Amino acid sequence: MKVVEDHPHRQDFEAAIATPIYLADKLIKSADEHQKQLSQYWS
């Protein structure tokens, strides 16, 4: 993947790929926390 490495917008590509993954990860984690808190209320 030498072409991509030399590409001037490589960081933009990486950011565009990483950001949705990062946000999805945060979303899943916060949903997880929310689920735990809810199950404490209902138990």
Chimera marker file (.cmm) of the C-alpha trace (Angstrom):
<marker_set name="trace">
<marker id="1" x="0.000" y="0.000" z="0.000" r="1" g="1" b="0" radius="0.5"/>
<marker id="2" x="2.890" y="2.352" z="-0.805" r="1" g="1" b="0" radius="0.5"/>
<marker id="3" x="0.662" y="4.659" z="-2.846" r="1" g="1" b="0" radius="0.5"/>
<marker id="4" x="-1.605" y="5.395" z="0.104" r="1" g="1" b="0" radius="0.5"/>
<marker id="5" x="1.360" y="6.047" z="2.385" r="1" g="1" b="0" radius="0.5"/>
<marker id="6" x="2.739" y="8.680" z="0.021" r="1" g="1" b="0" radius="0.5"/>
<marker id="7" x="-0.653" y="10.228" z="-0.577" r="1" g="1" b="0" radius="0.5"/>
<marker id="8" x="-0.991" y="13.779" z="0.813" r="1" g="1" b="0" radius="0.5"/>
<marker id="9" x="-4.476" y="13.107" z="2.128" r="1" g="1" b="0" radius="0.5"/>
<marker id="10" x="-3.573" y="9.855" z="3.855" r="1" g="1" b="0" radius="0.5"/>
<marker id="11" x="-4.389" y="11.272" z="7.295" r="1" g="1" b="0" radius="0.5"/>
<marker id="12" x="-7.779" y="12.424" z="6.043" r="1" g="1" b="0" radius="0.5"/>
<marker id="13" x="-8.490" y="8.885" z="4.864" r="1" g="1" b="0" radius="0.5"/>
<marker id="14" x="-7.414" y="7.444" z="8.200" r="1" g="1" b="0" radius="0.5"/>
<marker id="15" x="-9.484" y="9.974" z="10.136" r="1" g="1" b="0" radius="0.5"/>
<marker id="16" x="-12.516" y="9.291" z="7.975" r="1" g="1" b="0" radius="0.5"/>
<marker id="17" x="-12.180" y="5.583" z="8.665" r="1" g="1" b="0" radius="0.5"/>
<marker id="18" x="-11.255" y="5.855" z="12.353" r="1" g="1" b="0" radius="0.5"/>
<marker id="19" x="-13.889" y="8.391" z="13.420" r="1" g="1" b="0" radius="0.5"/>
<marker id="20" x="-17.036" y="6.292" z="12.802" r="1" g="1" b="0" radius="0.5"/>
<marker id="21" x="-15.340" y="3.305" z="14.446" r="1" g="1" b="0" radius="0.5"/>
<marker id="22" x="-14.357" y="5.424" z="17.444" r="1" g="1" b="0" radius="0.5"/>
<marker id="23" x="-17.836" y="6.929" z="17.751" r="1" g="1" b="0" radius="0.5"/>
<marker id="24" x="-19.512" y="3.543" z="17.404" r="1" g="1" b="0" radius="0.5"/>
<marker id="25" x="-17.193" y="2.197" z="20.090" r="1" g="1" b="0" radius="0.5"/>
<marker id="26" x="-18.099" y="5.056" z="22.450" r="1" g="1" b="0" radius="0.5"/>
<marker id="27" x="-21.769" y="4.532" z="21.667" r="1" g="1" b="0" radius="0.5"/>
<marker id="28" x="-21.601" y="0.813" z="22.432" r="1" g="1" b="0" radius="0.5"/>
<marker id="29" x="-19.705" y="1.451" z="25.669" r="1" g="1" b="0" radius="0.5"/>
<marker id="30" x="-22.157" y="4.095" z="26.868" r="1" g="1" b="0" radius="0.5"/>
<marker id="31" x="-25.092" y="1.867" z="25.915" r="1" g="1" b="0" radius="0.5"/>
<marker id="32" x="-23.411" y="-0.877" z="27.928" r="1" g="1" b="0" radius="0.5"/>
<marker id="33" x="-23.100" y="1.398" z="30.967" r="1" g="1" b="0" radius="0.5"/>
<marker id="34" x="-26.711" y="2.483" z="30.549" r="1" g="1" b="0" radius="0.5"/>
<marker id="35" x="-27.809" y="-1.150" z="30.424" r="1" g="1" b="0" radius="0.5"/>
<marker id="36" x="-25.945" y="-1.904" z="33.670" r="1" g="1" b="0" radius="0.5"/>
<marker id="37" x="-27.546" y="1.058" z="35.432" r="1" g="1" b="0" radius="0.5"/>
<marker id="38" x="-30.987" y="0.033" z="34.214" r="1" g="1" b="0" radius="0.5"/>
<marker id="39" x="-30.553" y="-3.542" z="35.380" r="1" g="1" b="0" radius="0.5"/>
<marker id="40" x="-29.591" y="-2.216" z="38.835" r="1" g="1" b="0" radius="0.5"/>
<marker id="41" x="-32.893" y="-0.324" z="39.004" r="1" g="1" b="0" radius="0.5"/>
<marker id="42" x="-34.949" y="-3.299" z="37.896" r="1" g="1" b="0" radius="0.5"/>
<marker id="43" x="-33.310" y="-5.944" z="40.051" r="1" g="1" b="0" radius="0.5"/>
<link id1="1" id2="2" r="1" g="1" b="0" radius="0.2"/>
<link id1="2" id2="3" r="1" g="1" b="0" radius="0.2"/>
<link id1="3" id2="4" r="1" g="1" b="0" radius="0.2"/>
<link id1="4" id2="5" r="1" g="1" b="0" radius="0.2"/>
<link id1="5" id2="6" r="1" g="1" b="0" radius="0.2"/>
<link id1="6" id2="7" r="1" g="1" b="0" radius="0.2"/>
<link id1="7" id2="8" r="1" g="1" b="0" radius="0.2"/>
<link id1="8" id2="9" r="1" g="1" b="0" radius="0.2"/>
<link id1="9" id2="10" r="1" g="1" b="0" radius="0.2"/>
<link id1="10" id2="11" r="1" g="1" b="0" radius="0.2"/>
<link id1="11" id2="12" r="1" g="1" b="0" radius="0.2"/>
<link id1="12" id2="13" r="1" g="1" b="0" radius="0.2"/>
<link id1="13" id2="14" r="1" g="1" b="0" radius="0.2"/>
<link id1="14" id2="15" r="1" g="1" b="0" radius="0.2"/>
<link id1="15" id2="16" r="1" g="1" b="0" radius="0.2"/>
<link id1="16" id2="17" r="1" g="1" b="0" radius="0.2"/>
<link id1="17" id2="18" r="1" g="1" b="0" radius="0.2"/>
<link id1="18" id2="19" r="1" g="1" b="0" radius="0.2"/>
<link id1="19" id2="20" r="1" g="1" b="0" radius="0.2"/>
<link id1="20" id2="21" r="1" g="1" b="0" radius="0.2"/>
<link id1="21" id2="22" r="1" g="1" b="0" radius="0.2"/>
<link id1="22" id2="23" r="1" g="1" b="0" radius="0.2"/>
<link id1="23" id2="24" r="1" g="1" b="0" radius="0.2"/>
<link id1="24" id2="25" r="1" g="1" b="0" radius="0.2"/>
<link id1="25" id2="26" r="1" g="1" b="0" radius="0.2"/>
<link id1="26" id2="27" r="1" g="1" b="0" radius="0.2"/>
<link id1="27" id2="28" r="1" g="1" b="0" radius="0.2"/>
<link id1="28" id2="29" r="1" g="1" b="0" radius="0.2"/>
<link id1="29" id2="30" r="1" g="1" b="0" radius="0.2"/>
<link id1="30" id2="31" r="1" g="1" b="0" radius="0.2"/>
<link id1="31" id2="32" r="1" g="1" b="0" radius="0.2"/>
<link id1="32" id2="33" r="1" g="1" b="0" radius="0.2"/>
<link id1="33" id2="34" r="1" g="1" b="0" radius="0.2"/>
<link id1="34" id2="35" r="1" g="1" b="0" radius="0.2"/>
<link id1="35" id2="36" r="1" g="1" b="0" radius="0.2"/>
<link id1="36" id2="37" r="1" g="1" b="0" radius="0.2"/>
<link id1="37" id2="38" r="1" g="1" b="0" radius="0.2"/>
<link id1="38" id2="39" r="1" g="1" b="0" radius="0.2"/>
<link id1="39" id2="40" r="1" g="1" b="0" radius="0.2"/>
<link id1="40" id2="41" r="1" g="1" b="0" radius="0.2"/>
<link id1="41" id2="42" r="1" g="1" b="0" radius="0.2"/>
<link id1="42" id2="43" r="1" g="1" b="0" radius="0.2"/>
</marker_set>
